[in-house]
Amino acid sequence: MYVCICNGVTERQIREAAASGCRSVAELTMRTGCGANCGTCLDTAAALLEPSQGDSGNRFPILNLSQAA
């Protein structure tokens, strides 16, 4: 399903971006262009990203070492 008609961004592309570490709508817009024109897709895009936002794990595990000391 197309989420952003203006830039041709699909639900699949948004889910793939989330799986690749995209955690915010602003980052999604930079990666895909979703929401960059009229913005009517932003609510839907945010809802698709929401499950990935709950993943609070550090994407850079080496940084956890500095917190261990």
N, C-alpha and C positions, 0 to 999 in steps of 0.2 A: 504494500500500500504506500502511495506517495504521502509523505507528511508535509514536505515543503514543495509546493507546486512551482513557486518562483524559480527555485534552483534545482528542481528535480531530485530532491533527497528523499530516499525511501526509509521506511521503518527498519528494514534490514541494515541499511547503512548506519543508522543511528545505533542499533544494537551492536553492530560490529565495532563502532567507535567506542561504545561503552566497554565492550570486552577488551579493547586495546588500551583502556585506562582513562578515557574521557570521563570526567566527573562533573562538569558544569555545562550549562547551556552556552555560556560565553566561549568555552573551549570548543564545544560542538560547532558553534558558528564559525570559529576560526578554521576548524578542520574540514567542515563540509559545506559551509555557506548557508546552512539551515537557519532561517530567521533573519538573514541579512537584509532582505528587501522589505516586505510588508509587515512581517512579524506575527501574522495570524497563526502560524504553526508553533509558536514558542511554547504554549501550554501543553500541546501534545508531545513535543520534543522533550520537555521537562519531565512529563509523566513516563516517557520511555526510558529516560536516564535514571529515574528515581531508584529502581532496584540496585543500580550500581553505586549510588551515593551512600548506601548503607554499608558498603565495604570500606571500613575505616582502617583497614590494615595498611601499613606503610608499604608503598610501592617500591621503596628502596631499602631492603632489609638491612643493608650494611649500616644505615643510619641508626638503627636500633642499638647498635653497639655503643654509641656515644651516650645513650640514655641508661645503659646497664651499669656504668661505672659510678 
